Amino acid sequence: MSYEPYVDETYYKNTFGGEMIPDAELDRRLRMASRHIDSLTYNRIVGRGFSSLTDFQQEVIKEVVCLQAEFEYENADEIETILSSYSINGVSAQFGNSWNVFTDKGIAMKRDVYTMLCQTGLCCRLAR
């Protein structure tokens, strides 16, 4: 049985209202965002089964997957770089934990989106 992302193209376009990600990349981006959500939730969704989660948890996860897919698409060059910071002629840029970006397990995510994911109760390291 192959891995199914938590969001499909229909949900992304019709329910979430997404338009940013081109059709040619949409499935791959939604799949990768779903995998990243699995990592950040310690594979608890996979372990329990998505349909076993509460309606609230399912809805939050779907929204977070869409937001994460768009974030990863929009920031692909910065996310994929091996540099964490650089400076040229007095102008510097840094990618990593900052006031608005959260990073964990090699995954970059907007901090407010991670906070939303935490509302599911699936991100706590102590939870079972």
N, CA, C and O atoms as CSV, one atom per row, in Angstrom:
chain,resi,resn,atom,element,x,y,z
A,1,MET,N,N,0.839,-1.171,0.000
A,1,MET,CA,C,0.000,0.000,0.000
A,1,MET,C,C,0.891,1.243,0.000
A,1,MET,O,O,1.765,1.385,0.855
A,2,SER,N,N,0.668,2.132,-0.952
A,2,SER,CA,C,1.507,3.313,-1.064
A,2,SER,C,C,1.041,4.416,-0.101
A,2,SER,O,O,-0.106,4.445,0.345
A,3,TYR,N,N,1.948,5.285,0.185
A,3,TYR,CA,C,1.691,6.395,1.109
A,3,TYR,C,C,0.714,7.372,0.476
A,3,TYR,O,O,0.885,7.764,-0.678
A,4,GLU,N,N,-0.295,7.760,1.215
A,4,GLU,CA,C,-1.277,8.744,0.763
A,4,GLU,C,C,-1.105,10.023,1.573
A,4,GLU,O,O,-1.160,9.994,2.802
A,5,PRO,N,N,-0.898,11.144,0.888
A,5,PRO,CA,C,-0.802,12.416,1.625
A,5,PRO,C,C,-2.135,12.736,2.298
A,5,PRO,O,O,-3.175,12.209,1.903
A,6,TYR,N,N,-2.104,13.585,3.295
A,6,TYR,CA,C,-3.301,13.924,4.067
A,6,TYR,C,C,-4.231,14.881,3.316
A,6,TYR,O,O,-5.365,15.114,3.736
A,7,VAL,N,N,-3.744,15.424,2.214
A,7,VAL,CA,C,-4.519,16.355,1.395
A,7,VAL,C,C,-4.357,15.957,-0.059
A,7,VAL,O,O,-3.260,15.604,-0.491
A,8,ASP,N,N,-5.444,16.013,-0.816
A,8,ASP,CA,C,-5.357,15.771,-2.247
A,8,ASP,C,C,-5.557,17.080,-3.007
A,8,ASP,O,O,-5.843,18.120,-2.413
A,9,GLU,N,N,-5.406,17.014,-4.309
A,9,GLU,CA,C,-5.507,18.199,-5.152
A,9,GLU,C,C,-6.866,18.887,-5.003
A,9,GLU,O,O,-6.943,20.115,-4.965
A,10,THR,N,N,-7.929,18.097,-4.918
A,10,THR,CA,C,-9.272,18.654,-4.800
A,10,THR,C,C,-9.417,19.465,-3.516
A,10,THR,O,O,-9.951,20.574,-3.540
A,11,TYR,N,N,-8.943,18.917,-2.392
A,11,TYR,CA,C,-9.011,19.640,-1.124
A,11,TYR,C,C,-8.180,20.922,-1.208
A,11,TYR,O,O,-8.635,22.000,-0.826
A,12,TYR,N,N,-6.960,20.782,-1.714
A,12,TYR,CA,C,-6.060,21.938,-1.795
A,12,TYR,C,C,-6.702,23.068,-2.585
A,12,TYR,O,O,-6.692,24.217,-2.142
A,13,LYS,N,N,-7.253,22.759,-3.737
A,13,LYS,CA,C,-7.795,23.804,-4.611
A,13,LYS,C,C,-9.177,24.289,-4.171
A,13,LYS,O,O,-9.430,25.493,-4.143
A,14,ASN,N,N,-10.064,23.368,-3.831
A,14,ASN,CA,C,-11.458,23.744,-3.578
A,14,ASN,C,C,-11.749,24.143,-2.137
A,14,ASN,O,O,-12.436,25.137,-1.902
A,15,THR,N,N,-11.241,23.387,-1.171
A,15,THR,CA,C,-11.532,23.674,0.228
A,15,THR,C,C,-10.558,24.705,0.792
A,15,THR,O,O,-10.974,25.697,1.391
A,16,PHE,N,N,-9.276,24.469,0.601
A,16,PHE,CA,C,-8.256,25.391,1.103
A,16,PHE,C,C,-8.178,26.655,0.245
A,16,PHE,O,O,-7.832,27.729,0.738
A,17,GLY,N,N,-8.498,26.519,-1.031
A,17,GLY,CA,C,-8.436,27.660,-1.937
A,17,GLY,C,C,-7.040,27.940,-2.454
A,17,GLY,O,O,-6.724,29.072,-2.819
A,18,GLY,N,N,-6.203,26.912,-2.488
A,18,GLY,CA,C,-4.828,27.085,-2.932
A,18,GLY,C,C,-4.695,27.272,-4.426
A,18,GLY,O,O,-5.375,26.621,-5.219
A,19,GLU,N,N,-3.804,28.174,-4.791
A,19,GLU,CA,C,-3.522,28.456,-6.201
A,19,GLU,C,C,-2.035,28.607,-6.480
A,19,GLU,O,O,-1.629,28.707,-7.638
A,20,MET,N,N,-1.222,28.624,-5.435
A,20,MET,CA,C,0.194,28.946,-5.579
A,20,MET,C,C,1.004,27.855,-6.282
A,20,MET,O,O,1.861,28.161,-7.111
A,21,ILE,N,N,0.746,26.612,-5.964
A,21,ILE,CA,C,1.574,25.507,-6.446
A,21,ILE,C,C,1.062,25.042,-7.809
A,21,ILE,O,O,-0.122,24.736,-7.947
A,22,PRO,N,N,1.936,24.984,-8.818
A,22,PRO,CA,C,1.519,24.521,-10.142
A,22,PRO,C,C,1.067,23.054,-10.104
A,22,PRO,O,O,1.571,22.260,-9.309
A,23,ASP,N,N,0.125,22.715,-10.961
A,23,ASP,CA,C,-0.412,21.357,-11.011
A,23,ASP,C,C,0.677,20.302,-11.147
A,23,ASP,O,O,0.583,19.234,-10.541
A,24,ALA,N,N,1.708,20.589,-11.937
A,24,ALA,CA,C,2.784,19.622,-12.177
A,24,ALA,C,C,3.540,19.263,-10.899
A,24,ALA,O,O,4.118,18.180,-10.812
A,25,GLU,N,N,3.545,20.147,-9.917
A,25,GLU,CA,C,4.286,19.913,-8.675
A,25,GLU,C,C,3.385,19.623,-7.481
A,25,GLU,O,O,3.877,19.275,-6.408
A,26,LEU,N,N,2.095,19.757,-7.650
A,26,LEU,CA,C,1.172,19.732,-6.520
A,26,LEU,C,C,1.204,18.423,-5.737
A,26,LEU,O,O,1.338,18.446,-4.514
A,27,ASP,N,N,1.085,17.300,-6.407
A,27,ASP,CA,C,1.063,16.019,-5.705
A,27,ASP,C,C,2.351,15.797,-4.915
A,27,ASP,O,O,2.311,15.371,-3.760
A,28,ARG,N,N,3.484,16.085,-5.537
A,28,ARG,CA,C,4.786,15.900,-4.871
A,28,ARG,C,C,4.907,16.814,-3.661
A,28,ARG,O,O,5.407,16.392,-2.617
A,29,ARG,N,N,4.462,18.050,-3.783
A,29,ARG,CA,C,4.552,19.004,-2.674
A,29,ARG,C,C,3.628,18.625,-1.520
A,29,ARG,O,O,4.011,18.748,-0.356
A,30,LEU,N,N,2.423,18.169,-1.830
A,30,LEU,CA,C,1.496,17.741,-0.774
A,30,LEU,C,C,2.003,16.482,-0.078
A,30,LEU,O,O,1.864,16.340,1.137
A,31,ARG,N,N,2.587,15.578,-0.845
A,31,ARG,CA,C,3.149,14.352,-0.273
A,31,ARG,C,C,4.318,14.679,0.649
A,31,ARG,O,O,4.411,14.138,1.750
A,32,MET,N,N,5.215,15.565,0.202
A,32,MET,CA,C,6.382,15.928,1.016
A,32,MET,C,C,5.942,16.662,2.283
A,32,MET,O,O,6.472,16.401,3.363
A,33,ALA,N,N,4.992,17.562,2.162
A,33,ALA,CA,C,4.499,18.284,3.346
A,33,ALA,C,C,3.872,17.299,4.331
A,33,ALA,O,O,4.058,17.437,5.540
A,34,SER,N,N,3.133,16.309,3.835
A,34,SER,CA,C,2.529,15.291,4.708
A,34,SER,C,C,3.607,14.484,5.418
A,34,SER,O,O,3.483,14.189,6.606
A,35,ARG,N,N,4.655,14.129,4.700
A,35,ARG,CA,C,5.775,13.397,5.320
A,35,ARG,C,C,6.437,14.248,6.398
A,35,ARG,O,O,6.801,13.739,7.458
A,36,HIS,N,N,6.591,15.521,6.132
A,36,HIS,CA,C,7.198,16.398,7.135
A,36,HIS,C,C,6.307,16.515,8.372
A,36,HIS,O,O,6.810,16.568,9.494
A,37,ILE,N,N,5.003,16.556,8.176
A,37,ILE,CA,C,4.077,16.580,9.312
A,37,ILE,C,C,4.217,15.285,10.105
A,37,ILE,O,O,4.184,15.310,11.336
A,38,ASP,N,N,4.374,14.153,9.416
A,38,ASP,CA,C,4.596,12.880,10.115
A,38,ASP,C,C,5.846,12.946,10.992
A,38,ASP,O,O,5.833,12.479,12.131
A,39,SER,N,N,6.919,13.523,10.465
A,39,SER,CA,C,8.150,13.639,11.250
A,39,SER,C,C,7.952,14.515,12.477
A,39,SER,O,O,8.401,14.174,13.572
A,40,LEU,N,N,7.283,15.635,12.293
A,40,LEU,CA,C,7.086,16.571,13.408
A,40,LEU,C,C,6.103,16.049,14.450
A,40,LEU,O,O,6.092,16.527,15.584
A,41,THR,N,N,5.281,15.078,14.077
A,41,THR,CA,C,4.324,14.482,15.022
A,41,THR,C,C,4.780,13.088,15.455
A,41,THR,O,O,3.991,12.313,15.996
A,42,TYR,N,N,6.046,12.774,15.217
A,42,TYR,CA,C,6.622,11.502,15.654
A,42,TYR,C,C,5.845,10.305,15.105
A,42,TYR,O,O,5.703,9.289,15.787
A,43,ASN,N,N,5.348,10.423,13.888
A,43,ASN,CA,C,4.589,9.373,13.191
A,43,ASN,C,C,3.353,8.905,13.954
A,43,ASN,O,O,2.887,7.783,13.759
A,44,ARG,N,N,2.837,9.746,14.801
A,44,ARG,CA,C,1.627,9.378,15.547
A,44,ARG,C,C,0.402,9.273,14.637
A,44,ARG,O,O,-0.494,8.471,14.898
A,45,ILE,N,N,0.357,10.067,13.583
A,45,ILE,CA,C,-0.771,9.993,12.648
A,45,ILE,C,C,-0.746,8.653,11.929
A,45,ILE,O,O,-1.777,7.995,11.794
A,46,VAL,N,N,0.418,8.255,11.475
A,46,VAL,CA,C,0.569,6.965,10.803
A,46,VAL,C,C,0.220,5.833,11.766
A,46,VAL,O,O,-0.462,4.879,11.391
A,47,GLY,N,N,0.691,5.943,13.004
A,47,GLY,CA,C,0.447,4.897,14.004
A,47,GLY,C,C,-1.020,4.731,14.357
A,47,GLY,O,O,-1.497,3.609,14.527
A,48,ARG,N,N,-1.728,5.827,14.467
A,48,ARG,CA,C,-3.144,5.774,14.850
A,48,ARG,C,C,-4.070,5.618,13.652
A,48,ARG,O,O,-5.165,5.066,13.760
A,49,GLY,N,N,-3.613,6.110,12.522
A,49,GLY,CA,C,-4.456,6.167,11.345
A,49,GLY,C,C,-5.165,7.510,11.290
A,49,GLY,O,O,-5.742,7.951,12.284
A,50,PHE,N,N,-5.126,8.152,10.154
A,50,PHE,CA,C,-5.707,9.479,10.012
A,50,PHE,C,C,-7.188,9.488,10.361
A,50,PHE,O,O,-7.670,10.422,11.001
A,51,SER,N,N,-7.907,8.460,9.946
A,51,SER,CA,C,-9.353,8.411,10.197
A,51,SER,C,C,-9.681,8.203,11.679
A,51,SER,O,O,-10.820,8.423,12.090
A,52,SER,N,N,-8.704,7.785,12.482
A,52,SER,CA,C,-8.922,7.603,13.914
A,52,SER,C,C,-8.777,8.906,14.700
A,52,SER,O,O,-9.137,8.961,15.875
A,53,LEU,N,N,-8.259,9.941,14.070
A,53,LEU,CA,C,-8.090,11.225,14.735
A,53,LEU,C,C,-9.433,11.932,14.837
A,53,LEU,O,O,-10.365,11.614,14.099
A,54,THR,N,N,-9.531,12.881,15.741
A,54,THR,CA,C,-10.764,13.656,15.869
A,54,THR,C,C,-10.947,14.524,14.625
A,54,THR,O,O,-9.995,14.767,13.884
A,55,ASP,N,N,-12.165,14.984,14.407
A,55,ASP,CA,C,-12.435,15.870,13.277
A,55,ASP,C,C,-11.574,17.127,13.365
A,55,ASP,O,O,-11.061,17.602,12.352
A,56,PHE,N,N,-11.417,17.665,14.575
A,56,PHE,CA,C,-10.581,18.844,14.776
A,56,PHE,C,C,-9.145,18.564,14.352
A,56,PHE,O,O,-8.552,19.353,13.616
A,57,GLN,N,N,-8.581,17.446,14.810
A,57,GLN,CA,C,-7.200,17.105,14.459
A,57,GLN,C,C,-7.051,16.939,12.948
A,57,GLN,O,O,-6.083,17.425,12.363
A,58,GLN,N,N,-8.000,16.257,12.317
A,58,GLN,CA,C,-7.930,16.055,10.873
A,58,GLN,C,C,-7.959,17.379,10.120
A,58,GLN,O,O,-7.188,17.582,9.182
A,59,GLU,N,N,-8.843,18.274,10.527
A,59,GLU,CA,C,-8.966,19.560,9.838
A,59,GLU,C,C,-7.704,20.403,10.015
A,59,GLU,O,O,-7.238,21.028,9.063
A,60,VAL,N,N,-7.152,20.424,11.220
A,60,VAL,CA,C,-5.916,21.179,11.460
A,60,VAL,C,C,-4.782,20.598,10.627
A,60,VAL,O,O,-4.028,21.347,10.006
A,61,ILE,N,N,-4.652,19.298,10.605
A,61,ILE,CA,C,-3.577,18.651,9.846
A,61,ILE,C,C,-3.703,18.973,8.361
A,61,ILE,O,O,-2.700,19.258,7.706
A,62,LYS,N,N,-4.902,18.932,7.828
A,62,LYS,CA,C,-5.098,19.257,6.409
A,62,LYS,C,C,-4.687,20.696,6.109
A,62,LYS,O,O,-4.015,20.962,5.112
A,63,GLU,N,N,-5.094,21.617,6.974
A,63,GLU,CA,C,-4.731,23.014,6.762
A,63,GLU,C,C,-3.223,23.213,6.870
A,63,GLU,O,O,-2.631,23.947,6.079
A,64,VAL,N,N,-2.607,22.563,7.843
A,64,VAL,CA,C,-1.159,22.677,8.025
A,64,VAL,C,C,-0.420,22.092,6.824
A,64,VAL,O,O,0.581,22.658,6.386
A,65,VAL,N,N,-0.891,20.979,6.291
A,65,VAL,CA,C,-0.249,20.392,5.105
A,65,VAL,C,C,-0.289,21.380,3.945
A,65,VAL,O,O,0.717,21.567,3.261
A,66,CYS,N,N,-1.424,22.008,3.717
A,66,CYS,CA,C,-1.547,22.989,2.631
A,66,CYS,C,C,-0.615,24.171,2.851
A,66,CYS,O,O,0.092,24.586,1.933
A,67,LEU,N,N,-0.612,24.711,4.052
A,67,LEU,CA,C,0.256,25.847,4.373
A,67,LEU,C,C,1.727,25.471,4.242
A,67,LEU,O,O,2.529,26.258,3.738
A,68,GLN,N,N,2.084,24.267,4.695
A,68,GLN,CA,C,3.468,23.818,4.624
A,68,GLN,C,C,3.893,23.588,3.174
A,68,GLN,O,O,5.007,23.943,2.791
A,69,ALA,N,N,3.024,23.003,2.378
A,69,ALA,CA,C,3.343,22.771,0.965
A,69,ALA,C,C,3.607,24.097,0.260
A,69,ALA,O,O,4.541,24.204,-0.535
A,70,GLU,N,N,2.791,25.103,0.546
A,70,GLU,CA,C,3.006,26.414,-0.060
A,70,GLU,C,C,4.288,27.064,0.445
A,70,GLU,O,O,5.031,27.662,-0.333
A,71,PHE,N,N,4.545,26.950,1.732
A,71,PHE,CA,C,5.778,27.496,2.298
A,71,PHE,C,C,7.000,26.846,1.658
A,71,PHE,O,O,7.950,27.534,1.286
A,72,GLU,N,N,6.976,25.526,1.531
A,72,GLU,CA,C,8.114,24.808,0.944
A,72,GLU,C,C,8.273,25.142,-0.537
A,72,GLU,O,O,9.397,25.232,-1.031
A,73,TYR,N,N,7.174,25.326,-1.243
A,73,TYR,CA,C,7.241,25.699,-2.656
A,73,TYR,C,C,7.824,27.109,-2.804
A,73,TYR,O,O,8.725,27.340,-3.610
A,74,GLU,N,N,7.303,28.030,-2.025
A,74,GLU,CA,C,7.708,29.428,-2.116
A,74,GLU,C,C,9.155,29.655,-1.685
A,74,GLU,O,O,9.811,30.567,-2.188
A,75,ASN,N,N,9.655,28.842,-0.767
A,75,ASN,CA,C,10.996,29.026,-0.204
A,75,ASN,C,C,11.944,27.886,-0.555
A,75,ASN,O,O,12.917,27.648,0.161
A,76,ALA,N,N,11.674,27.188,-1.634
A,76,ALA,CA,C,12.452,25.994,-1.999
A,76,ALA,C,C,13.946,26.275,-2.081
A,76,ALA,O,O,14.746,25.488,-1.576
A,77,ASP,N,N,14.332,27.369,-2.701
A,77,ASP,CA,C,15.761,27.661,-2.854
A,77,ASP,C,C,16.445,27.851,-1.506
A,77,ASP,O,O,17.548,27.348,-1.291
A,78,GLU,N,N,15.796,28.574,-0.601
A,78,GLU,CA,C,16.391,28.814,0.712
A,78,GLU,C,C,16.413,27.545,1.562
A,78,GLU,O,O,17.383,27.285,2.273
A,79,ILE,N,N,15.357,26.768,1.486
A,79,ILE,CA,C,15.264,25.555,2.292
A,79,ILE,C,C,16.297,24.519,1.850
A,79,ILE,O,O,16.884,23.825,2.681
A,80,GLU,N,N,16.512,24.422,0.560
A,80,GLU,CA,C,17.403,23.397,0.022
A,80,GLU,C,C,18.869,23.772,0.074
A,80,GLU,O,O,19.725,22.934,-0.210
A,81,THR,N,N,19.181,24.999,0.427
A,81,THR,CA,C,20.577,25.413,0.497
A,81,THR,C,C,21.257,24.767,1.698
A,81,THR,O,O,20.619,24.504,2.717
A,82,ILE,N,N,22.522,24.521,1.572
A,82,ILE,CA,C,23.260,23.937,2.688
A,82,ILE,C,C,23.768,24.998,3.650
A,82,ILE,O,O,24.246,24.676,4.737
A,83,LEU,N,N,23.668,26.256,3.258
A,83,LEU,CA,C,24.119,27.348,4.110
A,83,LEU,C,C,23.044,27.717,5.111
A,83,LEU,O,O,21.858,27.698,4.782
A,84,SER,N,N,23.438,28.051,6.319
A,84,SER,CA,C,22.470,28.548,7.293
A,84,SER,C,C,22.484,30.071,7.325
A,84,SER,O,O,21.517,30.696,7.759
A,85,SER,N,N,23.596,30.673,6.861
A,85,SER,CA,C,23.643,32.128,6.778
A,85,SER,C,C,24.768,32.535,5.828
A,85,SER,O,O,25.698,31.770,5.574
A,86,TYR,N,N,24.660,33.755,5.312
A,86,TYR,CA,C,25.710,34.294,4.471
A,86,TYR,C,C,25.664,35.814,4.532
A,86,TYR,O,O,24.665,36.406,4.939
A,87,SER,N,N,26.765,36.433,4.120
A,87,SER,CA,C,26.840,37.889,4.135
A,87,SER,C,C,27.615,38.336,2.901
A,87,SER,O,O,28.688,37.813,2.601
A,88,ILE,N,N,27.053,39.311,2.192
A,88,ILE,CA,C,27.711,39.873,1.016
A,88,ILE,C,C,27.613,41.387,1.109
A,88,ILE,O,O,26.518,41.942,1.201
A,89,ASN,N,N,28.756,42.045,1.084
A,89,ASN,CA,C,28.799,43.514,1.115
A,89,ASN,C,C,27.925,44.109,2.215
A,89,ASN,O,O,27.208,45.082,1.980
A,90,GLY,N,N,27.979,43.544,3.387
A,90,GLY,CA,C,27.260,44.091,4.525
A,90,GLY,C,C,25.806,43.678,4.630
A,90,GLY,O,O,25.133,44.022,5.602
A,91,VAL,N,N,25.310,42.945,3.642
A,91,VAL,CA,C,23.936,42.455,3.688
A,91,VAL,C,C,23.992,40.976,4.050
A,91,VAL,O,O,24.681,40.194,3.396
A,92,SER,N,N,23.263,40.601,5.094
A,92,SER,CA,C,23.317,39.206,5.517
A,92,SER,C,C,21.926,38.586,5.486
A,92,SER,O,O,20.914,39.277,5.601
A,93,ALA,N,N,21.902,37.278,5.330
A,93,ALA,CA,C,20.658,36.507,5.361
A,93,ALA,C,C,20.911,35.259,6.183
A,93,ALA,O,O,22.013,34.711,6.176
A,94,GLN,N,N,19.907,34.826,6.874
A,94,GLN,CA,C,20.046,33.652,7.726
A,94,GLN,C,C,18.773,32.823,7.611
A,94,GLN,O,O,17.669,33.365,7.573
A,95,PHE,N,N,18.940,31.505,7.556
A,95,PHE,CA,C,17.774,30.631,7.526
A,95,PHE,C,C,17.938,29.613,8.642
A,95,PHE,O,O,18.969,28.945,8.730
A,96,GLY,N,N,16.962,29.495,9.466
A,96,GLY,CA,C,17.003,28.603,10.616
A,96,GLY,C,C,16.024,29.115,11.643
A,96,GLY,O,O,15.120,29.883,11.314
A,97,ASN,N,N,16.191,28.703,12.880
A,97,ASN,CA,C,15.289,29.197,13.920
A,97,ASN,C,C,15.401,30.708,14.020
A,97,ASN,O,O,16.484,31.245,14.255
A,98,SER,N,N,14.310,31.370,13.845
A,98,SER,CA,C,14.241,32.816,13.984
A,98,SER,C,C,12.876,33.143,14.559
A,98,SER,O,O,12.134,32.245,14.957
A,99,TRP,N,N,12.544,34.408,14.605
A,99,TRP,CA,C,11.284,34.806,15.218
A,99,TRP,C,C,10.077,34.249,14.471
A,99,TRP,O,O,9.024,34.065,15.081
A,100,ASN,N,N,10.195,33.973,13.169
A,100,ASN,CA,C,9.035,33.495,12.427
A,100,ASN,C,C,9.226,32.151,11.748
A,100,ASN,O,O,8.305,31.669,11.089
A,101,VAL,N,N,10.392,31.528,11.886
A,101,VAL,CA,C,10.647,30.221,11.279
A,101,VAL,C,C,11.096,29.247,12.358
A,101,VAL,O,O,11.988,29.537,13.156
A,102,PHE,N,N,10.453,28.085,12.358
A,102,PHE,CA,C,10.771,27.004,13.282
A,102,PHE,C,C,11.481,25.924,12.479
A,102,PHE,O,O,11.064,25.605,11.366
A,103,THR,N,N,12.545,25.361,13.030
A,103,THR,CA,C,13.193,24.232,12.375
A,103,THR,C,C,13.374,23.113,13.389
A,103,THR,O,O,13.767,23.343,14.533
A,104,ASP,N,N,13.079,21.893,12.942
A,104,ASP,CA,C,13.271,20.707,13.764
A,104,ASP,C,C,13.367,19.518,12.832
A,104,ASP,O,O,12.621,19.424,11.858
A,105,LYS,N,N,14.273,18.620,13.123
A,105,LYS,CA,C,14.463,17.409,12.323
A,105,LYS,C,C,14.743,17.739,10.849
A,105,LYS,O,O,14.379,16.974,9.957
A,106,GLY,N,N,15.388,18.874,10.608
A,106,GLY,CA,C,15.722,19.286,9.255
A,106,GLY,C,C,14.554,19.867,8.480
A,106,GLY,O,O,14.649,20.057,7.268
A,107,ILE,N,N,13.455,20.151,9.161
A,107,ILE,CA,C,12.256,20.680,8.512
A,107,ILE,C,C,12.064,22.129,8.942
A,107,ILE,O,O,12.036,22.432,10.135
A,108,ALA,N,N,11.933,23.018,7.970
A,108,ALA,CA,C,11.648,24.421,8.245
A,108,ALA,C,C,10.155,24.649,8.074
A,108,ALA,O,O,9.538,24.142,7.137
A,109,MET,N,N,9.586,25.419,8.991
A,109,MET,CA,C,8.145,25.675,8.967
A,109,MET,C,C,7.905,27.036,9.614
A,109,MET,O,O,8.610,27.426,10.544
A,110,LYS,N,N,6.907,27.746,9.113
A,110,LYS,CA,C,6.559,28.997,9.771
A,110,LYS,C,C,6.142,28.688,11.208
A,110,LYS,O,O,5.414,27.729,11.466
A,111,ARG,N,N,6.607,29.500,12.117
A,111,ARG,CA,C,6.358,29.251,13.544
A,111,ARG,C,C,4.867,29.214,13.878
A,111,ARG,O,O,4.446,28.386,14.686
A,112,ASP,N,N,4.067,30.080,13.285
A,112,ASP,CA,C,2.633,30.068,13.583
A,112,ASP,C,C,1.950,28.816,13.044
A,112,ASP,O,O,0.961,28.358,13.616
A,113,VAL,N,N,2.461,28.263,11.958
A,113,VAL,CA,C,1.905,27.018,11.417
A,113,VAL,C,C,2.270,25.853,12.333
A,113,VAL,O,O,1.449,24.969,12.577
A,114,TYR,N,N,3.513,25.854,12.843
A,114,TYR,CA,C,3.899,24.808,13.799
A,114,TYR,C,C,3.044,24.891,15.066
A,114,TYR,O,O,2.640,23.865,15.615
A,115,THR,N,N,2.773,26.100,15.521
A,115,THR,CA,C,1.920,26.278,16.696
A,115,THR,C,C,0.527,25.719,16.430
A,115,THR,O,O,-0.083,25.112,17.310
A,116,MET,N,N,0.033,25.925,15.228
A,116,MET,CA,C,-1.265,25.368,14.850
A,116,MET,C,C,-1.213,23.833,14.896
A,116,MET,O,O,-2.130,23.193,15.410
A,117,LEU,N,N,-0.139,23.252,14.357
A,117,LEU,CA,C,0.010,21.792,14.388
A,117,LEU,C,C,0.062,21.281,15.823
A,117,LEU,O,O,-0.475,20.215,16.124
A,118,CYS,N,N,0.694,22.023,16.693
A,118,CYS,CA,C,0.782,21.626,18.109
A,118,CYS,C,C,-0.591,21.560,18.773
A,118,CYS,O,O,-0.761,20.845,19.760
A,119,GLN,N,N,-1.566,22.291,18.251
A,119,GLN,CA,C,-2.912,22.250,18.813
A,119,GLN,C,C,-3.538,20.858,18.716
A,119,GLN,O,O,-4.489,20.555,19.436
A,120,THR,N,N,-3.017,20.020,17.840
A,120,THR,CA,C,-3.550,18.658,17.695
A,120,THR,C,C,-3.135,17.767,18.855
A,120,THR,O,O,-3.733,16.711,19.059
A,121,GLY,N,N,-2.119,18.170,19.623
A,121,GLY,CA,C,-1.606,17.350,20.711
A,121,GLY,C,C,-0.672,16.259,20.232
A,121,GLY,O,O,-0.304,15.384,21.016
A,122,LEU,N,N,-0.277,16.284,18.970
A,122,LEU,CA,C,0.535,15.219,18.398
A,122,LEU,C,C,2.014,15.558,18.317
A,122,LEU,O,O,2.810,14.718,17.895
A,123,CYS,N,N,2.401,16.755,18.707
A,123,CYS,CA,C,3.795,17.190,18.597
A,123,CYS,C,C,4.597,17.042,19.880
A,123,CYS,O,O,5.824,17.142,19.858
A,124,CYS,N,N,3.931,16.810,20.980
A,124,CYS,CA,C,4.616,16.728,22.271
A,124,CYS,C,C,5.521,15.514,22.323
A,124,CYS,O,O,5.103,14.406,21.989
A,125,ARG,N,N,6.736,15.716,22.732
A,125,ARG,CA,C,7.698,14.618,22.809
A,125,ARG,C,C,7.326,13.609,23.888
A,125,ARG,O,O,7.739,12.451,23.819
A,126,LEU,N,N,6.558,14.032,24.878
A,126,LEU,CA,C,6.195,13.156,25.979
A,126,LEU,C,C,4.915,12.367,25.721
A,126,LEU,O,O,4.654,11.366,26.388
A,127,ALA,N,N,4.121,12.816,24.756
A,127,ALA,CA,C,2.844,12.144,24.464
A,127,ALA,C,C,3.088,10.775,23.854
A,127,ALA,O,O,4.137,10.510,23.266
A,128,ARG,N,N,2.106,9.926,24.008
A,128,ARG,CA,C,2.229,8.587,23.421
A,128,ARG,C,C,1.387,8.447,22.209
A,128,ARG,O,O,1.370,7.384,21.589
